[in-house]
C-alpha cells in the first residue's frame, strides 16, 4: 500500500510539472558564472524538476543501502547469539 501511495504521489507531481511546463513558454535569461543563455521557462522547470528527482532518489538509495547493511549486520549478530544460546542450553541440559 505504501508503494502505491508513493507511486500516486510521483505521478501527480509529474502531472503538475507537465502542466506548469505547458503554461510557461516565456523565454528567460540564465546567467552562469562564465556564460549566459536564453531558454524557455518550461525547459528550465523540467530541468530543475528532474534534477530534484535525481538528487532525492540518490539520497533515498543511500539511506536504503545504509539500512540494509545495518540490517544484515544485526541479522548476523542475531544468528551468532542464537547459536551461542543453543550451545549454552545444550551444555546446561547435560549437567
C-alpha distances in whole Angstrom, upper triangle without the diagonal:
4,5,5,6,9,10,11,12,14,15,17,19,20,21,23,24,26,27,29,30,32,33,35,37,40,42,41,43,42,44,43,46,48,47,46,44,43,40,38,36,33,34,34,30,29,30,29,25,25,27,25,22,23,24,21,20,23,22,18,20,23,21,18,22,23,21,21,25,25,22,25,28,27,26,30,31,29,31,34,34,33,36,39,38,38,42,43,42,44,47,47,47,50,52
4,5,5,6,9,10,11,12,14,15,17,18,20,21,23,25,26,27,29,31,32,33,36,38,40,39,41,39,41,40,42,45,44,43,42,41,38,36,34,31,31,31,28,27,28,26,23,23,24,21,19,21,21,18,17,19,19,15,17,19,17,15,19,20,18,18,22,22,20,23,26,25,25,28,29,28,30,33,33,33,35,38,37,38,41,42,42,44,46,47,47,50,52
4,5,5,6,9,10,10,12,14,15,16,18,20,21,22,24,26,27,29,30,32,34,36,38,37,39,37,39,39,41,43,42,41,40,39,36,34,32,29,29,29,26,24,25,24,21,20,22,20,17,18,19,16,14,18,17,14,15,18,17,14,18,20,18,18,22,22,21,23,26,25,25,28,30,29,30,33,34,33,36,38,38,39,42,43,43,45,47,48,48,51,53
4,5,5,6,9,10,11,12,14,15,16,18,20,21,23,24,26,27,29,30,33,36,37,37,39,38,40,40,42,44,43,42,40,39,36,34,31,28,29,29,26,24,26,25,21,21,23,21,18,20,21,18,17,20,20,17,18,21,20,18,21,23,22,22,25,26,24,26,30,29,28,32,34,32,34,37,37,37,39,42,41,42,45,46,46,48,50,51,51,54,56
4,5,5,6,9,10,11,12,14,15,17,18,20,21,23,24,26,27,29,31,34,36,35,38,36,38,38,40,43,42,41,39,38,34,32,30,27,28,28,24,23,25,23,20,20,22,20,17,19,20,17,16,20,19,16,18,21,20,18,22,23,22,22,26,26,25,27,30,29,29,33,34,33,35,38,38,38,41,43,42,43,46,47,47,49,52,52,52,55,57
4,5,5,6,9,10,11,12,14,15,17,18,20,21,22,24,26,27,30,32,33,33,35,33,35,35,37,40,39,38,36,35,32,30,28,25,25,25,22,20,22,20,17,17,19,16,13,16,17,13,13,16,16,13,15,18,17,15,19,21,19,20,24,24,23,26,28,28,28,31,33,32,34,37,37,37,40,42,42,43,46,47,47,49,51,52,52,55,57
4,5,5,6,9,10,11,12,14,15,17,18,20,21,23,24,26,28,31,32,32,34,33,35,35,37,39,38,37,35,34,31,29,27,24,24,24,21,19,21,20,16,16,18,16,13,16,17,15,13,17,17,15,16,19,19,17,20,23,22,22,25,26,25,27,30,30,30,33,35,34,36,39,39,39,42,44,44,45,47,49,49,51,53,54,54,57,59
4,5,5,6,9,10,10,12,14,15,16,18,20,21,23,24,27,30,32,32,34,33,36,35,38,40,39,37,35,34,30,28,26,23,24,24,21,19,21,21,17,17,20,18,15,18,20,17,16,20,20,17,19,23,22,21,24,26,25,25,29,29,28,31,33,33,33,36,38,37,39,42,42,42,45,47,46,47,50,52,51,53,56,56,57,60,61
4,5,5,6,9,10,11,12,14,15,16,18,20,21,23,25,28,29,29,31,30,33,33,35,38,36,35,33,32,28,26,24,21,22,22,18,17,19,18,14,15,17,15,13,16,17,14,14,18,18,16,18,21,20,19,23,25,24,25,28,29,28,30,33,33,33,36,38,37,39,42,42,42,45,47,46,48,51,52,52,54,56,56,57,60,62
4,5,5,6,9,10,11,12,14,15,16,18,20,21,24,26,27,27,29,28,30,30,33,35,34,32,30,29,26,24,22,19,19,19,16,14,16,15,12,12,14,12,10,13,14,12,12,15,16,14,16,19,19,18,21,23,23,24,27,28,28,30,32,33,33,36,37,37,39,41,42,42,45,47,47,48,51,52,52,54,57,57,58,60,62
4,5,5,6,9,10,11,12,14,15,17,18,20,22,25,27,27,30,29,32,32,34,36,35,33,31,29,26,23,21,18,19,20,16,15,17,17,13,13,16,15,12,15,18,16,15,19,20,18,19,23,23,22,25,27,26,27,30,31,31,33,35,36,36,39,41,40,42,44,45,45,47,50,50,51,53,55,55,57,59,60,60,63,65
4,5,5,6,9,10,11,12,14,15,17,18,21,24,26,26,29,28,31,31,34,36,35,33,31,29,25,23,20,17,19,19,16,15,17,17,13,14,17,15,13,17,19,16,17,20,21,19,22,24,24,24,27,29,28,29,32,33,33,35,37,37,38,41,42,42,44,46,47,47,49,52,51,53,55,56,57,59,61,61,62,65,67
4,5,5,6,9,10,10,12,14,15,16,19,22,23,23,26,25,27,28,31,33,31,29,27,26,22,20,18,15,16,16,12,12,14,13,9,11,14,12,10,14,15,14,14,18,18,17,20,22,22,22,25,27,27,28,31,32,32,34,36,37,37,40,42,42,43,46,47,47,49,51,51,53,55,56,57,59,61,61,62,65,67
4,5,5,6,9,10,10,12,14,15,18,20,22,22,25,24,27,27,30,32,30,28,26,24,21,18,16,13,14,15,11,10,12,12,9,10,13,12,10,13,16,15,15,18,19,18,20,23,23,23,26,28,28,29,32,33,33,35,37,38,38,41,43,43,44,47,48,48,50,53,53,54,56,58,58,60,62,63,64,66,68
4,5,5,6,9,10,11,12,14,17,20,22,23,25,25,28,29,32,34,32,30,27,25,21,19,17,13,15,16,13,11,15,15,12,13,16,15,14,17,19,18,18,22,23,22,24,27,27,27,29,31,31,32,35,36,36,38,41,41,41,44,46,46,47,50,51,51,53,55,55,57,59,61,61,63,65,66,66,69,71
4,5,5,6,8,10,11,12,15,18,20,20,23,23,26,27,30,32,30,28,26,24,20,17,15,12,14,15,11,11,14,13,10,13,16,14,14,17,19,18,19,22,23,22,24,27,27,27,30,32,32,33,36,37,37,39,41,42,42,45,47,47,48,51,52,52,54,56,56,58,60,61,62,64,66,66,67,70,72
4,5,5,6,9,10,11,13,16,17,18,20,20,23,24,27,29,27,25,22,20,17,14,12,9,11,11,7,7,10,10,7,10,13,12,12,15,17,16,17,20,21,21,23,25,26,27,29,31,31,32,35,36,37,38,41,41,42,45,46,47,48,51,52,52,54,56,56,58,60,62,62,64,66,67,68,70,72
4,5,5,6,9,10,12,15,17,18,21,21,24,25,29,30,28,25,23,20,17,14,12,9,10,12,9,8,12,12,10,12,15,15,14,17,19,19,20,23,24,24,25,28,29,29,31,33,34,35,37,39,39,41,43,44,44,47,49,49,50,53,54,54,56,59,59,60,63,64,64,66,68,69,70,72,74
4,5,5,6,9,11,14,17,18,22,22,26,27,30,32,29,27,24,21,18,14,12,9,12,14,11,11,14,15,13,15,18,17,17,20,22,22,22,26,27,26,28,31,31,32,34,36,36,37,40,41,41,43,46,46,47,49,51,51,53,55,56,56,59,61,61,62,65,66,66,68,71,71,72,75,76
4,5,5,6,9,12,14,15,18,19,22,24,27,29,26,24,21,19,15,12,9,7,10,11,8,9,13,12,11,14,16,16,16,19,21,20,22,25,26,26,28,30,31,31,34,36,36,37,40,41,41,43,46,46,47,50,51,51,53,56,56,57,59,61,61,63,65,66,67,69,71,72,73,75,77
4,5,5,7,10,12,13,17,17,21,22,26,27,24,22,19,16,12,9,7,4,7,9,7,7,11,11,10,13,15,16,16,19,20,21,22,24,26,26,28,30,31,32,34,36,37,38,40,41,42,44,46,47,48,50,52,52,54,56,57,58,60,62,62,63,66,67,68,70,72,73,74,76,78
4,6,7,10,13,15,19,20,23,25,29,30,27,24,21,18,14,11,10,7,10,12,10,11,14,15,14,16,19,19,19,22,24,24,25,28,29,29,31,33,34,35,37,39,40,41,43,45,45,47,49,50,51,53,55,55,56,59,60,60,63,65,65,66,69,70,70,72,75,75,76,79,80
4,6,9,12,14,18,19,23,25,29,30,27,24,21,18,15,11,9,8,11,13,11,12,16,16,15,18,20,20,21,24,25,25,27,29,31,31,33,35,36,36,39,41,41,42,45,46,46,48,51,51,52,55,56,56,58,61,61,62,64,66,66,68,70,71,72,74,76,77,78,80,82
4,6,9,10,14,16,19,21,25,26,23,20,17,14,11,8,6,5,9,10,9,11,14,14,14,17,19,19,20,23,24,25,26,28,30,30,32,34,35,36,38,40,41,42,44,46,46,48,50,51,52,54,56,56,58,60,61,62,64,66,67,68,70,72,72,74,76,77,78,81,82
4,7,9,13,15,19,21,25,25,22,19,16,12,9,6,6,6,8,10,10,12,14,15,16,18,20,21,22,24,26,27,28,30,31,32,34,36,37,38,40,42,43,44,46,48,48,50,52,53,54,56,58,59,60,62,64,64,66,68,69,70,72,74,74,76,78,79,80,83,84
4,6,10,13,16,19,23,23,20,17,14,10,8,6,6,8,10,11,12,14,15,16,18,20,21,22,24,25,27,28,30,31,33,34,36,37,38,40,42,43,44,46,48,49,50,52,54,55,56,58,60,60,62,64,65,66,68,70,70,72,74,75,76,78,80,81,82,85,86
4,7,10,13,16,20,20,17,13,10,6,5,4,6,9,9,10,12,14,14,16,18,19,20,22,24,25,26,28,29,31,32,34,35,37,38,40,41,43,44,46,47,49,50,51,53,55,56,58,59,60,62,64,65,66,68,70,70,72,74,75,76,78,80,81,82,85,86
4,6,10,13,16,17,14,10,8,5,6,6,6,10,10,9,11,14,14,14,17,19,19,20,23,24,24,26,28,29,30,32,34,35,36,38,40,41,42,44,45,47,48,50,51,53,54,56,58,59,60,62,63,64,66,68,69,71,72,74,75,77,78,79,81,83,84
4,6,10,13,14,11,7,6,4,7,9,9,13,12,10,13,16,15,15,18,20,19,21,24,24,24,27,29,29,30,33,34,35,37,39,40,41,43,44,45,47,49,50,51,53,55,56,58,59,61,62,63,65,67,68,69,71,73,74,75,77,79,79,81,83,85
4,6,10,11,8,6,5,6,7,10,10,13,12,9,12,14,13,13,16,18,16,18,21,21,21,24,26,26,27,30,31,32,34,36,37,37,40,41,42,44,46,47,48,50,52,53,54,56,58,59,60,62,63,65,66,68,69,71,72,74,75,76,78,80,81
4,7,8,6,4,7,9,11,14,14,17,15,13,16,18,15,15,19,20,18,20,23,23,22,25,27,27,28,31,32,32,34,37,37,38,40,42,43,44,46,48,48,50,52,53,55,56,58,59,60,62,64,65,66,68,70,71,72,74,76,77,79,80,82
4,6,5,6,8,11,13,16,16,18,16,13,16,18,15,15,19,19,17,19,22,21,21,24,26,25,26,29,30,30,32,34,35,35,38,40,40,42,44,45,46,48,50,51,52,54,56,57,58,60,61,62,64,66,67,68,70,72,73,74,76,78,79
4,6,8,11,14,16,19,20,22,20,17,20,21,18,18,22,22,19,21,24,23,22,25,27,26,27,30,31,30,33,35,36,36,39,40,40,42,44,45,46,48,50,51,52,54,56,57,58,60,62,62,64,66,67,68,70,72,73,74,76,78,79
4,7,11,14,16,20,21,23,21,18,22,23,20,20,24,24,21,24,26,25,24,28,30,28,30,33,33,33,35,38,38,38,41,43,43,44,47,48,48,51,52,53,54,57,58,59,60,62,64,65,66,68,70,71,73,74,75,77,79,80,81
4,7,11,13,17,18,20,18,16,19,21,18,19,22,22,20,23,26,25,24,28,29,29,30,33,34,34,36,38,38,39,42,43,44,45,48,49,49,52,53,54,56,58,59,60,62,63,65,66,68,69,71,72,74,75,77,78,80,82,83
4,7,10,13,15,17,15,14,17,19,16,17,21,21,20,22,25,25,25,28,29,29,31,33,34,34,37,39,39,40,43,44,45,46,48,49,51,53,54,55,57,58,60,61,63,64,66,67,69,70,72,73,75,76,78,79,81,83,84
4,7,10,12,14,12,11,15,16,14,16,19,19,19,21,24,23,24,27,28,28,30,33,33,34,36,38,39,40,42,44,44,46,48,49,51,52,54,55,57,58,60,61,63,64,66,67,68,70,72,73,75,76,78,79,81,83,84
4,7,9,12,10,10,13,15,14,15,18,19,19,21,24,24,25,27,29,29,31,33,34,35,37,39,40,41,43,44,46,47,49,50,52,53,55,56,58,59,61,62,64,65,67,68,69,71,73,74,75,77,79,80,82,84,85
4,6,8,7,7,10,11,11,13,15,16,17,19,21,21,23,25,26,27,29,31,32,33,35,36,38,39,41,42,44,45,47,48,50,51,53,54,56,57,59,60,62,63,65,66,67,69,71,72,73,75,77,78,79,81,83
4,5,5,6,9,10,11,13,14,16,17,19,20,21,23,25,26,27,29,30,32,33,35,36,38,39,41,42,44,45,47,48,50,51,52,54,56,57,58,60,62,63,65,66,67,69,71,72,73,75,77,78,79,81,83
4,5,5,6,9,10,10,12,14,15,16,18,20,21,22,24,26,27,28,30,31,33,34,36,37,39,40,42,43,45,46,48,49,50,52,54,55,57,59,60,61,63,64,65,67,69,70,71,73,75,75,77,79,81
4,5,5,6,9,10,10,12,14,15,16,18,20,21,22,24,26,27,28,30,32,32,34,36,37,38,40,42,43,44,46,48,49,51,52,53,55,57,58,59,61,63,63,65,67,68,69,71,73,74,75,77,79
4,5,5,6,9,10,11,12,14,15,16,18,20,21,22,24,26,27,29,30,31,33,35,36,37,39,41,42,43,45,46,47,49,51,52,53,55,57,58,59,61,62,64,66,67,68,70,72,73,74,76,78
4,5,5,6,9,10,11,12,14,15,16,18,20,21,23,24,26,27,29,30,32,33,35,36,38,39,40,42,44,45,46,48,50,51,52,54,55,56,58,60,61,63,65,66,67,69,71,71,73,75,77
4,5,5,6,9,10,10,12,14,15,16,18,20,21,22,24,26,27,28,30,32,33,34,36,37,38,40,42,43,44,46,48,49,51,53,54,54,57,58,59,61,63,64,65,67,69,69,71,73,75
4,5,5,6,9,10,10,12,14,15,16,18,20,21,22,24,26,27,28,30,31,32,34,36,37,38,40,42,43,45,46,47,49,51,52,53,55,57,57,59,61,62,63,65,67,68,69,71,73
4,5,5,6,9,10,11,12,14,15,16,18,20,21,22,24,26,27,29,30,31,33,35,36,37,39,41,42,43,45,46,48,50,51,52,54,55,56,58,60,61,62,64,66,67,68,70,72
4,5,5,6,9,10,11,12,14,15,17,18,20,21,23,24,26,27,29,30,32,33,34,36,38,39,40,42,44,45,46,48,49,50,52,54,55,57,59,60,61,63,64,65,67,69,71
4,6,5,6,9,10,11,12,14,16,16,18,20,21,22,24,26,27,28,30,32,33,34,36,37,38,40,42,43,45,47,48,48,51,52,53,55,57,58,59,61,63,63,65,67,69
4,5,5,6,9,10,10,12,14,15,16,18,20,21,22,24,26,26,28,30,31,32,34,36,37,39,41,41,43,45,46,47,49,51,52,53,55,56,57,59,61,62,63,66,67
4,5,5,6,9,10,11,12,14,15,16,18,20,21,23,24,26,27,29,30,31,33,35,36,38,39,40,42,44,45,46,48,50,51,52,54,55,57,58,60,61,63,65,66
4,5,5,6,8,10,11,12,14,15,17,18,20,21,23,24,26,27,28,30,32,33,34,36,38,39,40,42,43,44,47,48,49,51,53,54,55,57,58,59,61,63,64
4,6,5,6,9,10,10,12,14,15,16,18,20,21,22,24,26,26,28,30,31,32,34,36,37,38,40,42,42,45,46,47,48,51,52,53,55,57,57,59,61,63
4,6,5,6,9,10,10,12,14,15,16,18,20,21,22,24,25,27,29,30,31,33,35,36,37,39,40,41,43,45,46,47,49,51,52,54,55,57,58,60,62
4,5,5,6,9,10,11,13,14,15,17,19,20,21,23,24,26,27,29,30,32,33,35,36,38,39,40,42,44,45,47,48,50,51,53,54,55,57,59,60
4,5,5,6,9,10,11,12,14,15,16,18,20,21,22,24,26,27,28,30,32,33,34,36,37,38,41,42,43,45,47,48,49,51,52,53,55,57,58
4,5,5,6,8,10,10,12,14,15,16,18,20,21,22,24,26,27,28,30,31,33,35,36,37,39,40,41,43,45,46,47,49,51,52,53,55,57
4,5,5,6,9,10,11,12,14,15,16,18,20,21,23,24,26,27,29,30,32,33,35,36,38,39,40,42,44,45,46,48,50,51,52,54,56
4,5,5,6,9,10,10,12,14,15,17,18,20,21,23,24,26,27,28,30,32,33,34,36,38,39,40,42,43,45,47,48,49,51,53,54
4,5,5,6,9,10,11,12,14,15,16,18,20,21,22,24,26,27,28,30,31,32,34,36,37,38,40,42,43,45,46,47,49,51,52
4,6,5,6,8,10,10,12,14,15,16,18,20,21,22,24,25,27,29,30,31,33,35,36,37,39,40,41,43,45,46,47,49,51
4,5,5,6,9,10,11,12,14,15,17,18,20,21,23,24,26,27,29,30,32,33,35,36,38,39,41,42,44,45,47,49,50
4,5,5,6,9,10,11,12,14,15,16,18,20,21,22,24,26,27,28,30,32,32,34,36,37,38,40,42,43,45,47,48
4,5,5,6,9,10,10,12,14,15,16,18,20,21,22,24,26,26,28,30,31,32,34,36,37,39,40,41,43,45,47
4,5,5,6,9,10,10,12,14,15,16,18,20,21,23,24,25,27,29,30,31,33,35,36,38,39,40,42,44,45
4,6,5,6,9,10,11,12,14,16,17,18,20,21,23,24,26,27,28,30,32,33,35,36,38,39,41,43,44
4,5,5,6,9,10,10,12,14,15,16,18,20,21,22,24,26,26,28,30,31,32,34,36,37,38,41,42
4,5,5,6,9,10,10,12,14,15,16,18,20,21,22,24,25,27,29,30,31,33,35,36,37,39,41
4,5,5,6,9,10,11,12,14,15,17,18,20,21,23,24,26,27,29,30,32,33,35,36,38,40
4,5,5,6,9,10,11,12,14,15,16,18,20,21,22,24,26,27,28,30,32,33,34,36,38
4,5,5,6,9,10,10,12,14,15,16,18,20,21,22,24,25,26,28,30,31,33,35,36
4,5,5,6,9,10,11,12,14,15,17,18,20,21,23,24,26,27,29,30,32,33,35
4,5,5,6,9,10,11,12,14,16,17,18,20,21,23,24,26,27,29,30,32,34
4,5,5,6,9,10,10,12,14,15,16,18,20,21,22,24,26,27,28,30,32
4,5,5,6,9,10,10,12,14,15,16,18,20,21,22,24,25,27,29,30
4,5,5,6,9,10,11,12,14,16,17,18,20,21,23,24,26,28,29
4,5,5,6,8,10,10,12,14,15,16,18,20,21,22,24,26,27
4,5,5,6,9,10,10,12,14,15,16,18,20,21,22,24,26
4,5,5,6,9,10,11,12,14,15,16,18,20,21,23,25
4,5,5,6,9,10,11,12,14,15,17,18,20,22,23
4,5,5,6,9,10,10,12,14,15,16,18,20,21
4,5,5,6,9,10,11,12,14,15,17,19,20
4,5,5,6,9,10,11,12,14,15,17,19
4,5,5,6,9,10,11,12,14,16,17
4,5,5,6,9,10,11,12,14,16
4,5,5,6,9,10,11,13,15
4,5,5,6,9,10,11,13
4,5,5,6,9,10,11
4,5,5,6,9,10
4,5,5,6,9
4,5,5,7
4,5,5
4,5
4
